[in-house]
Structures are given as C-alpha cells and as structure tokens.
Amino acid sequence: MAPKWNFIPTPKSGVHGDSSNDNFFMHDGGTVVDSLVRENIQNALDAKLHDQTVRVRFSIHQSPNSSVSFIKDILDDKEGSVMAHYNKAVIEKEGVPNRVDLKKPSFLLIEDFNTQGLRGDIKANDQGGFAMFWRNTGISDKNLGGNNGGSFGIGKVVNPMASEINTFFGLTIRSEEENNDNGPYLMGQVMLRTHHYKGKRYQPYALFGECRSETEAPISNEQYINKFKAASGISRNDSEPGFSLAIPFPKSDFNQRSIISAVLNHYFFPIVENRLIVEVIVNASPIVINSETIAQHATSFSPELGAQIDFAVQIVKQRRNSGRNFEAKLTTIDCYNDGLKETHFNPTVINEMRDAYENGDLVAIKVPIETLKKESETTEKSPVQLYIKQSNLTGTFYIRAGISVYDNPKVPQHIKCMALLLAEKGEIAELLRKSEGPAHTKWVLQNNQAVPIYKKATHVVRFVNGLLSDIAKLLENKPLNEDVDILADDFPDEGSGKPSDDSPDNPPDIDTEPAFVAITRKTEGDVIISQGPAMKDPNNINKIFEVTVQYLSAMRGAKWRPYDFDLSQLNIKIEGAKLLESSGNKLKVQLTDTFQIIIPGLDKRKDVKVNIESIA
C-alpha cells in the first residue's frame, strides 16, 4: 500500500478545537531556533540509552536532483495534498502562504544517537513513546516522574513551526530491548489550523504513513525508506537506535551560527559534563561541540559566553574531585517566605564561605529543601546545589535535568559574580519541573502543575528562585539595600491587576546616558540614535565612539546574549556617521555633530538599554 497523508474531516458532534499550542513557544520560548534546539536535545537526553553519551547532529541537506520528483510526490502529488491543505488553511486565516520551490527541496535534520528511539506499540494509541509523539498533543508520557526534561506533551509543535509548510517527518530505530520489533519506522505529520477544503471542515493535524482501516501505520518498506533517506539526507543506519527528524523547507532562521549559539547557551552544562556531544553541519565542515572543544567555540562567540563555560568547567571539576561542599541547615516549608539567611548556616561555616569567596575560590553550597505531597502526606528532603564565584564577567544560571531554565531571577547587578543553581535529583527537581511552563524557561509561582500536587508549592518555588541572590548577598558581606521587587516582573502579587504599559502605541522604554546621544523607539521595534547636546562640543566631533545595545528588565538588569540579536546581521542605516565595526551587540562609529543611526529588528516587546562612550 502506497504511503499517503490522512487528512480527517472534523466530526459533526462534540467540541472542536484548533492547534494553538505554538502560541506557548512564540511568546515563552525565545526564537524558533532556541525552541527547536531545546526541545529535541531535551528529548534525546530523556531517551538516553544506558550510561552512554548522547550524540545529537544538526544538519541542513539539499535534496539531489534525482530525489526531486519523490519529494514532490509526497508533498504535492495531487488534490488533497499537504500543499493544497496548507494553502487553504493559511488563506482561510487571512494569512499569506509561504512559497517554497518544490524543485529545490531542502531538509533540516536533527538526529540523536545512543538513545532508545520511539518505543511502544506502533499501531495503538497507547502510553508508549511512539504513540505519544505521533498520535497525541497536550499529553505526555513524562508526567509520571523521573525528572525528565519535559512534561506538557506540546513541545513537539516546534518541529512543524521550523518548516515553511508546517510539516516534518521522523525515522526511528528502537533499541534491542524492543523485542526485535526495532524498525526502522517512518512517519510524517503536518500541523495546520482547522480549515475547509472542498466543502468539508478538516482537523488541524494529519499523519503520513500506510493507512489501514482508517489508522495510520508507520512506513516500514525498506526500499521506500532508503529513497526517503537519500532525499532528506538522514544518515542513520539500521544498527543505530535513536530518532531522526527531517523538516522540509526549514525557515531561514536556521544557520550554523544560530544553531551553535542555541546549543552553547541552553545545553552547556551537560556538554561540559560529557553527557552530551553536539555536531552541526551547515554548508561547511562539521563543527563538533564536546567537553574538549566547547570552550573554544564559546570564546569565539563572546567573552561572556567563554567565561560561562569556564565557570561550568570549574564546577564539574569540583564535583568530580569531591571538593569542599558547604551545607545549609534544613528549613521547613513554613519558613520559605523568609529566604536564605545567615542563620541557616553555622557561624564557622558562613565565615569559611566568605573567606573562600573573597579569595576568588569557587564556593559550593548544598541546600536541602523540604517538599510535601498533598495526596500521600509524605515529606521528603532533597537538595539543590549552589555554585558561586567572584567574576568581572557576570552571569546567573539555573540547570534542571541538564536544561537551562534561563528566565529565572538574576543576582543583583552590583554583585560581580558567576552563580549557578543545579537541581538534578529528588522530589525538589520533580516539583520544579512541574512548575515550569511549556517552553521550560522559568519556574513560575502560581497556576502551574506543581500547585495541585505539593503543599505550599508556591512558597517552595519562591524560596528556590531567590537562593542565588540570597547567597550572593550573604557572601558579598556588605550593607545592601533590599531589592524587594527583584521578582516583581515575573511574579507579581496575586490580584495586583497591574496592567502592562507595553503596547503598539506605547513601546518599551529606552534607557541610556543622553549626553552624547538622543534615543527614540519606534512602535515596530526600531531604535533610532541621534546626536545629543554633548555632540555640539567641537572636541567630540569626528571622535570614535563605542555603542552598546542590550535588552533591559527590572528582573535581570541590562544583559545581552548571543541569541538575542547580532548587530552585524541587521540592516543598520547610518547617516552623518561612519561605521567602523559591528559585532554582537556593539558598534564602533565615527560621529559628526549631526547623525542618525537606525537599528531595526529588535524585539518590540522588550526594553532596550543603549550606552555610548568615547574610545578615541
């Protein structure tokens, strides 16, 4: 039976739904590159085979001419094809369909190795990994504990989001523990909106496979699979268990730099631990990111990222060598609103920690956390681990099950340090997993999956969220003004009803030193830099200035990360000035007394800080 797409009309009865899960990632998960890298590496780590190092390969493949007709048959062979339904669905929602050249198909590939593959029944819609991935959305087999990376069952929507036609394919080979039912098995999926086609209303999802008795079975025909592998570029052979994703017509966001940046920022810790190796192949020789090469790759992006990796290396060495680990006293849930205080340590311990910190040493602190499940009334003590060290290049990091939960609160800006919180074992790691949103970018206080399961879950999350700031303040050992609003941006008081000031008519603010320049922000996100009062001074005319652009928030202050934007890649317009150099978030310019610099493409939802200083 020839494989085909199975577009299913909506039933006449019941409640009909639409595919809105991608909204979670458009607003909560950073860029589509970030989301895709985070989701698929997370799934690979969750599917690790025994104690082997997981390998993940990202590549972009141009289909050979000999495969063009084969791919066209799959995507646009006749009426009722993927392209026909895709165009109808987009136009019906008043959108403009993406135009792709079916004569030049290309694929983004994400392949994991030393993993189990998609296990479980390949035909039944059961609780196995195969059915959960292909036949369900909003349902996950990871909710049963075990501190896996995900839990919502909607992370896979980032795969069709990465395609210009919202389509992807997957080839799995299962480990030998699958009772010799190992595959390979190939399926495809398209995610659209509910739409009408030829007088019928269709459901948003459709599967590609061998349709038998109205059920889609995966393709197992060896000849057909070999043709697909040749067309898509899948490199997996039949002796390599794991999963290969093939995304046709990937969005232009995907390039070597954007993929490597996402890997370094979100999965630096398991790479440094040698639990993960990532390979990136895009129009060049393979780039291998492992525990030995990661520092080199990070430094090539920015000094800040290089310092971050160096910090992680020091932590891993400390853990392997069983270095000194200070320990806080156990506190109960009832005390968690007070945060971590000096009284949680013996006086001798706090003094030793401060001495080590002031000497520039890496300080490791274990903080036991109490959790209490509502149903069983069982209390458990499990630790989170804090690491902190003085540093001129600062950073605050949270790692759970290998994934970077990067939107949590930052250490106050005036404390110059690197700080990392590690939650990897025990009930506290499980509670934190359930407190995350679908994109797994931060631990939220309320309206999360942990609240109905754990008593005072909000108190526990608030306590953990504040630990790095608390320990930094304790070790800094200087009089500080309490920042009572450090969590206000992400965790407002319940019922505060504080409206947002950011709207198309009231874009986020600019923060800058206005003496040299004047800054305005257009509603579409453009930043316009022009001359300020100090530029009228003849001594400043034709001098060279360095302009630094960062995103700004009350939670983490001004900060730039490589995946935020790259000024060298933006179409910057300059009048009355000479651009000497652009890289990352910095411009080097020679200014006159009348100039204008227009920086497009910044996130209009975020505040921006612009600094400018004379360097020559």
N, C-alpha and C positions, 0 to 999 in steps of 0.2 A: 504494500500500500504506500503510495507516494505521500511524503510528509506535506502538511498544509497548515494554514492558520485557521483557528476555530473561533471565529467571531460569533458571540452568542447574544441573541436578542434579549432585552430585559423582559422578565415575566410580567403578565398583566396584573398580578396581585402583589401584595406586600409593599414594603417600603424600599424605594430605590435610592441608591447612593452614587456618589461620584468619587473620583480619585483625587482627593485633596491632600494626601499625605506629603506631597512635595512641598507644601507650604511650611512644614516644620523645618525643612532644610534650607529653604530660600531665606527664612528670617532668623534661623537659630544656628545654622551650621557653617557660616562663613561662605567661601566660594564653592562652586561646584567641584573644583579640583580638591579642595580640602575635604569636602564631604565624601567624595568617591574614595580618596586615599584612606581616610579614617575608617570608613565602613568596611572596605574589603580587607585591609590589613587586620582590622579587629576580628573579622570572621575567620581569617586564616589562623590567627593566634588562638582563637577559641577552638579550632579544629585540629590543633597540633597533634601529631602522631607520636605517641610515647614521649620521650625526652629529647627528640631531635630539634635542631634549629630550624625554624620555619623560614622558607625562602619565598619571596614574592617578586614577580617580574612584571614590570610595566613596559609596554612597547606599543609603537604605532606601526601598522603594516599597511602598505599599499597593495591591493589585490593585483595579481598578474593579469595580463590581458586574457589569458586562457580561462580565467575564472569569472570574467565579467558577466557572461550570459547566465552562469549558475547563480550568481548573487541576484541578478535581475529577476530570475525565475522565482526566487524566494520572496523578494520584496515587492515586485510589481509585475507579476506574470499575467494578471487578468483582472476583471472587475471583482471587487471584494477583496483586493489585496491590501497589504499593510499601507501602501502609499495612498490608495483610494480612501481607506478609512481615516488615515491620518489627516489628509487634506480636508475631508468633510468635518472632522472633529474640530480642527483648528478654526476653519472658516465659520462654523456654527457658533463658536465662542467669540466671534468678531476679531479673530487674530489673522495673521498672515503666515501661511505655511513656510517653513524653511525649504529652500530649493537646494536639492542635492543632485549631483551628477552621477547617475546610475552607471555611466560608462567608466567612471573612475572611483570605484568603491574603496574605502579605507576602513580600518578597524583599530580601535584602541583595545589592547589586550591586557588583562590582569590575571596572572596565573600564579597559584600558590602550590608549593611543593613541601613534602614531608608533612602532609596533612591527610585527614581521613577521607576527604571528598564528601559529597552529599549522600548521607546514609539513610536507610529506611526503605519502606515499600515504594517502588517507582510508579505504581498504579493507583494505590489507595490514598485518600486524603487523610492520612493518619498524623501522629505526632512526630514522625521522623523528620530528619533534616531535609530530605528531598522534597517532601510534600510541603513543609513549612516554607521553603524557599520559593517553589514554583506555584503552589496552589493556594497560598494564603497571603493576606496582607493585614497588618494590625494584630497578628497572632505570632507568638514566638515560642520555640522550644527551649529558650534560655531563661524563662521565668521561674524555673524550678530550683534556682540557687546555683552554687558553684562559682559565683563571682566571675561570670563571663563578661565579655565587653558590652554586649547589647542586651536589650530586653523588650523592645517595643514591637519588633516584627515589621517595622516600616522602613528600616534603614536601607533595604534593597531598592527603594524607589530612586536612590541616587544613580543607579545604573542606567535606567532609561532617561533620567534627567541629563546624563552626559552625552546622549545621542541627539543629533539634529532631528531625528524622526522618532524619538522616544522608544527605541527598540534595542533589545540586547539578546544575546544567545549565551548558553552555558554548556560546557562539556565537562562531565565528571567521570572520574575513575575512583572507585571506592577501595579502601584498604582491604587486605586479605581477610580481615575479620568479618566481612560481609557474606560469609557462607558461599564463597565462589561466585556470588552474583555481583561481580565487580564492575561491569560495564566494558567499554565506555558507553555513556548515555548522553545524547544531545537534545536540548530543547531550546525554544525561543520564547520571548514574551514582548508584548507591546503594551505600553501604558498611555491611554488617551483620556479623554473626558467622555462621559455619557453623550452619545451623539445619534443622529438619524442618518440612515443610509438606505436609499431605495424604499422609502416609506416605512421603514422599521426603526425602532429605537434600540440601540446596542449598548451593552455593558462596556465599561472603560477598558477592561483588560482582555487580552486574547493570548492564547498559547499556541506555539508552533510545535508540531510533533506528528505522530501517527495516530489519527483519530479512529478509535474503535468503540462502537456502541456509545457514541457521543462523549467518550472520555479520551483525553489526550495522553498518549503514552510517549515516553521519550524515544528518540530515534536510536536504534542500535545497529542498523545496517552498516557494516564495515566500509563498504565502497562509498556510501553516501557521506559518512563521517570523514573519510580521507579526503573527499572532494572539499568538504567544508573546511577542514584544517588547512588545506592548501590555499583556499580562497581567503581565509581570515588571518592566517599566519600562526595559528595555535601550534605550539612547539611540543606539547605533552605527548609522550609515547605511552603505550598500553601498560608499561611496567611502573608508571609514576602516578601513584594515587594523589588525588587532590582535585582542584576545581579551576577551570579556565573560563574566564568571561571574555566575550568578544562583542564589542559595542560598535555597530556600524556608524559611519559618518560622525566621528566624535567632534564635539564643539571645539572651536579654535582656542579655547582657554587652555587646552592640554598641550603642553610642550615640555621639553626636558627640564627647563628651569622651574616651571610651576610645580611639576610633579616632585622633583627633588626637594624643593622648598617645603612642600607639604609633608613629605616623609621626615625631613630633619626636624621640623617643628613639632609634629604630633607623635612621632614614634622614636625619638632619640634615645629614650631610656632602654627599651628592650633591645635596641641595636647595640648600645654600649654594653648591655648585659650579655650579649652574644646569644640572645634568644631569637633574633630576627636578622635576616640579611635581605636587602632590597636591591634589585637590579633594574636600571632604567635604560631603555634602548629607544632613542628617538633621533633619527637622522644622523647618527654618529656611532662611535664605538660604545660598547656597553659601559655604563657607569655602575660600579658595584659599591654599595654603601654597607659596610660591615663595621665591626668593632675596631678594626685597624685603620680604616680609611675615613670614618665619619668625621674626625676632627679636621682633616684636610678639606673635605667638602664643605663643612660648616664655615670654616675660616674664609673660604672663597666667596661666601655669601655676605658675611658681615662679621666684624669683631665681636658684636654682641652674641651672635649665634656660636661663634668659636668659644667664647667664654662659657656659654651654657653647656656645651659639650664637655669642655674641660672639667666643669663642676660635676657633671654626671659621672665622668671617669673617676674622679676622686671618690665619689660616693660608692661606686661599685668596688673600688679597691678597698675602701674602709670595711665594706660588708664582707668581702672575701677574706680579708685578713683578721676578721673579728676584732676590729678596733674598739676603743672605749665607747660605750653606749650609755649615756646618762638616762635615768628613768624618772618620770614624774610619778607622784602618788596617784593612786586610783581615786577618781572622783565619781560621784553618783549623778544620775540624770538630773536630780533636783538642783544641782549646783551649776549646771551647764550654762545658765544665763549669765554667769559672772565671768566667763572666760578663763584662760590660763593665767594664774597669778604666781607671784613669788612664793606664796605659802604652799604651793603644790610641790615644792622641792625642799629637801633638807638644806639648811644654810650652807653646809660644806659643799654640797653638790652645786648650788647656784653660784657659789664663788669660783669653783673649779671651771664651770661652764663659761663664766665671764672671763676668766683668765685665758682660757683656750681661745675664745672668740677674739679677745683683744690682741692675742699673739698671732692672729691670722690663720689659726688652725680650723679645720673642718669640725664642726660640733654636731654630734648625732644624739638625738633625744627620742626615747620611746615614750609614748603617751598612751596608757591603757584607757580604753573607752568602754563604758557600760551601755549595753543595749538590752531592751526588754520587749519581748514579743507579746502582743495582746492576747492571742488565742491560747498559747501554751503557758503564759505567765512565766516563761523561763528567762532568766537573766544570764547574759554572757559577757565576759570581759575579753576584749580583743584589741590589739594595738594599732595605732598609726605611727609612722616613723617620720621624724622631722630631721632635716639636714640644713645647716646654715653656716655661712662663711662670709667674712668681710670681702667686699669686692668693689672696685671702681665701676665696673660694668654690672648693672643690677638686673635681677630677674626673679620672678616668683613662679613656682611650678607645682602642679598637683598631678600625681600619677596614680591611676587606679587600673589594675589589671593590665598594665602596660600602656594604656591610652592616656594621652594628655588631656586633662579636664581644664582647659586653658582659660576659661572666662570666670574663674573664681577670684575672690578679692586679692589684691596685691599688697605687699608690705609697703608701709608709708614711704613716700619718695625720699624723705630726708635721711632714711636709714640705708646706707650704701652696703648692700649685701646680696648674695645669692641665697635663695631659700627654696627648699623642695619638701613637699609632703608626699609620703608614699603610703598608700592603702592597698594592700595586696592579699591579706588573709583575714579569715574570721568574719564574724557577723557584722562588724562595722563596715567592712568592704562591701558586703551584700546590701546593707542599709544605704550606703552612699550610691551604689549602682541604681537602686530603686528610686533615689532622689533626683536622678538626672533626667533631663528632657530627652526627646527622641534623638537629638544630634549629639548627646553626651558631652556637652561643652561646659557645663557647670552644675554644681549641687544647689538645688533650689529648696527653699524652706517649706513652702506650702504647696498644696494641690499636686502632690507627687505620689508615686506608687508606694512610698515607704510609710506615709501617714496612716493608712488603714491597717498596716501590719505591725508597726512598732509604736509603743507608748512614747510620747514626747519626742517623736522623730524630729520635729522642728527644732527643739532645743539641742538635740544631738548634732544636727547639721550645722546649726548656727555656731556651736562650740568648735566643731572641726574647721569650719570656714575661717574662723578667727585665729586658729592656732599659730600660723606662720607670722602674722602681725604681732600676736601676743609675745611669742618667744623672741622676736626681733627687738621689741621694746624692752623686754627684760634684760637681754644681753647687751643692748646698747648702753644701759645703765646711766642714762642721762635724763634730767627732768624733761618731760614731754607734755604737750597739750593733748588731751584725749581727743581723738577724732571720732566723735560719737556717730557720725554719719558715714563711716567708712563703707558700710554695706547698703547705704540708702538707695543707690541707683538700682541695684538688682533685687533688694529685699525691703521694699517699703513697708511701713507699719500696716497691719491689716486694717482695711476700711479707711485708709487715709484718703483714697479717692483723688490723689494728686494727679492732675492732668499733665499730659506731655506738652511741652512747648514747641516740639519739633513738628512742623507741618510744611507742606509745599510753600505756604505763604510766610512761614517763619522758620527758615532753615537753621540747622545747628550753628552755634556761635564760633567765632574765631578768637583765639587767644594769642596775643603777640605783644612784642615790645614795639610801640608805634613810632618811636623817634625817627628811625630811618625810613620806615615804610608805612603805608596805609593799606589796610586789608578789607576786602569786601567778599561776600559769599553769595553766589547766585543760587536760585532755587534748585537748579539741576545739578548742583554739587560743585560747580567750578569755583576755584579760588583765584581771586584777582589781587595781585600785589602791585602797588604803585608807589610813587615817591611820597615820603613823609617830610615833616618840617626840617629834620636834620639834614636831608639831602640838599637843601639850599646852601649849606655851608660849602664854600669853594674847596675846602680841604677834602671833602667826601666825593667830589665829582671824579669819575673815572677810576675810583678805587675798586678793588676786588672784594666782593662780599661772599660769604657762605650762607645760603638759605637752607634751613632745616624744617621739614614738614612732618608732623606727627599727628596721629589721632589722639583725642583727649577725652578723658572721662573722669568723673569725680571718684570712681572706684579705683582706677589704676593709674591716674595721672596721665601725663603725656608719654606715649610709647609708640614705637614703630617696629613692626615685624616684617620680615621679607615678603610674606604673602599678603600684606596689606595693599601695597602698591609698589611699583618701581618707576620712579620719575623718568628714567632713561627710556622707558617703554611708552610713555604718554606723549601725546601730540601737544607739547607745550608751545605756546605762542609768545614771542618776546618782541617788544618794540622799545627803542631807546636804550637798549642794553645789549651786551654781548654775552652769550652763553659759552662759558669756557669748559664746563664739565658737568655731567649729570650722572648720578649713580644712586640706587637705593632711594633714600628719602632726602638726598642733599643735592643742591645746585651750587655751582661756583659761577658767579656772574660779575661782569664789569658794568657798573651802573653810571648813568648820567643823572642830571638833576630832574629829568622828565622821562619816566619809563613806565612800562606796564608789562607784567608777566601774568599770563593766564594759564592756570594748571587745571586741565579737565579730568574727568573720570574718577574723582574721589567719591567715596560713599556719602551721599547727601544726608543720610540719617545720623552721621557721626560728627561730633565737634572736631575742630582742627586747631592745632597749635602751630604757629609759624614763628621761628626765631631767625634773626638775621644779624650777622656780626662781620665787622671788617677784618680781613685776614692779610691784606697787603695794600 
